[in-house]
Structure formats: C-alpha cells, structure tokens
Amino acid sequence: MEKEFKKYQHLERFGTSEVEGIELGYCYIFPKLDGTNASLWVNEQGQLQAGSRNRQLTLENDNAGFYNWAIQQENIIKFFKDFPEARLYGEWLVPHSLKTYRDDAWRNFYVFDVMLNDEYLTPSKYESILQEYGINYIQPSHIVKNPNYEMLLGYAK
C-alpha cells in the first residue's frame, strides 16, 4: 500500500443522514483549536511527510511553517520509526481568527486524531503512546455514552 497524502475526513453536521447513529455508544467531545489543519505520516522510505487540510506539503510549499517545524522534532521522528503505519491529524497552532492563546502555545502541533493501519484509535488507546513520545494532543472535554441532541448542545456551549 502506498503511503501518500490522505485528506482528513469531512466533518458532518449532527442530524444529517451521513452521521445517523453517531451518538450511539461512546462519544468523545473535544474543544476546537483555531489553527490550521495538519497531518503527519511517513512514506514507504520512512521519510516524514506532512499535509495541510487539502494537500501534501513540501519544504518549498509549506503551511505556515508546519513541515519545516515537523522535520526538526526528534520526538515525532522517533514516534514514526516505532509506528511507521500511523498517521497523526491535528491543529498546527498559528494565528488564525482567534489570537488570544498563551504565547507558548503558538507554533505547536496538537493531535486530535490518530490512525493506525487505516483505523481511527480512541483517545484511551493513543494518549499514553503520545505522552511517551512527548507529542501534544487535545484531550476530550467529555466522554459520554449515548448522548441525545440536547446534551450535545449543552457541551457545545
């Protein structure tokens, strides 16, 4: 299988047919960071690759410095040596609409989803691994089982 850019799935509005039944079982509710969508993976040769929301990045055609930053992160390089089949999706926190984050939060990558062998992992499966490698991730604000629409609206507020 060729390991190339894979766009992050489109998020659907709750209540549409595409996400019918999504509230059944455990739901992980995350805060939204206001940066730019980014992803990391390694190619067949083991070289770190990076993407934005819609395209693969190059050193010459980067996304607000994300790829240049990523190739210098020894912890991320070590993670992919140990987990070459993984793919990390997250936010590269650079000034976007919201500019009120703490100064030390900027220019960091915050993982919000992990794929392993083309399957999404739950946070309970990836948190300890990312911690071991010192990789930042967004923790769920709530984990609820079988929430209804009103409950989800409450969490959104």
C-alpha positions in Angstrom: 0.0 0.0 0.0 1.4 3.4 -1.0 1.6 5.9 1.9 0.5 9.2 0.4 -1.4 12.2 1.4 -4.8 11.3 2.9 -7.2 14.2 3.5 -8.9 14.3 6.9 -12.5 13.2 6.7 -15.1 15.9 6.2 -17.0 16.7 9.4 -20.7 16.5 9.0 -23.4 18.4 10.9 -25.2 16.4 13.5 -28.6 15.2 12.3 -27.6 14.7 8.7 -28.0 11.2 7.2 -24.2 10.8 6.8 -23.8 10.7 10.6 -27.1 8.9 11.5 -26.5 6.9 14.7 -23.2 8.6 15.6 -24.5 9.3 19.1 -24.9 5.6 19.8 -22.1 4.2 22.0 -19.3 6.4 23.4 -18.9 9.9 22.0 -15.7 11.8 22.5 -16.2 15.6 22.7 -13.2 17.8 22.0 -12.6 21.5 22.3 -11.8 23.1 18.9 -8.5 24.8 18.5 -8.3 27.7 16.0 -5.2 26.9 14.0 -4.7 25.2 10.7 -5.4 21.6 10.0 -2.3 19.5 9.6 -1.2 15.8 9.3 1.9 13.7 9.6 2.9 10.3 8.3 5.9 8.5 6.8 6.2 7.3 3.2 7.4 3.9 2.1 11.1 5.0 2.5 10.4 6.1 6.1 10.6 9.8 5.4 8.4 12.1 7.4 5.7 13.7 5.3 3.2 16.4 6.1 -0.1 17.7 4.9 -2.5 20.6 5.3 -6.2 20.1 5.1 -6.2 19.7 1.3 -2.7 18.9 0.1 0.7 17.4 0.7 3.3 19.9 1.9 6.8 20.4 0.6 9.6 22.4 2.1 9.1 25.0 -0.6 5.3 24.9 -0.4 4.7 24.7 3.3 1.7 25.5 5.5 2.7 28.4 7.9 6.0 26.6 8.6 4.5 23.3 9.7 6.5 20.9 7.6 9.8 22.7 8.3 9.0 22.6 12.1 8.0 18.9 12.0 11.2 17.6 10.4 13.1 19.1 13.3 11.1 17.3 16.0 13.1 14.3 17.2 10.2 13.0 19.3 8.0 12.9 16.2 10.7 11.3 14.1 11.2 8.6 16.8 7.4 8.0 17.1 7.2 7.3 13.3 10.3 5.0 13.5 8.4 2.9 16.0 4.9 3.4 14.4 5.5 3.7 10.6 1.9 2.7 9.9 0.5 5.6 12.0 -0.9 8.8 10.8 -1.4 11.9 13.0 -4.1 14.5 12.4 -4.2 17.7 14.4 -4.0 21.5 14.5 -0.9 23.5 13.8 -1.5 26.4 16.1 -0.6 29.6 14.3 -2.6 32.9 14.4 -5.8 32.4 12.5 -9.1 34.0 13.7 -8.5 33.7 17.4 -5.3 35.3 18.6 -5.6 35.1 22.3 -3.8 31.8 23.1 -0.9 31.9 25.5 2.4 32.9 23.9 3.9 29.4 24.5 1.0 27.6 22.8 1.8 29.0 19.3 3.8 27.1 16.6 3.0 23.7 18.2 1.1 20.7 16.8 -1.8 19.4 18.8 -3.0 15.9 17.7 -6.8 15.4 17.6 -6.9 12.0 15.8 -4.6 9.0 15.3 -5.0 6.4 12.6 -3.1 3.1 12.9 -3.3 0.8 9.9 -6.1 3.0 8.4 -8.3 2.6 11.6 -9.0 5.5 14.0 -7.9 4.9 17.6 -9.9 6.1 20.6 -8.1 8.6 22.8 -7.8 5.9 25.5 -5.7 3.9 23.1 -3.4 6.7 21.9 -3.0 9.1 24.8 -0.3 7.1 26.7 1.6 6.4 23.4 1.7 10.1 22.5 2.7 11.0 26.1 5.6 8.6 25.9 6.9 10.4 22.9 6.1 13.9 24.2 3.6 14.6 21.4 1.0 17.2 22.3 -2.6 16.1 21.9 -6.1 17.5 22.6 -7.9 15.8 25.4 -11.6 15.2 25.2 -13.6 17.6 27.4 -16.3 14.9 27.8 -16.7 11.3 27.1 -20.4 10.3 27.2 -22.4 7.2 26.3 -25.5 7.6 24.1 -25.9 11.3 24.4 -29.0 13.0 23.0 -29.1 16.2 20.9 -29.8 18.4 23.9 -26.9 17.0 25.8 -24.6 17.6 22.9 -25.8 21.2 22.6 -25.1 21.7 26.2 -21.5 20.6 25.7 -21.1 22.9 22.8 -21.9 25.9 25.0 
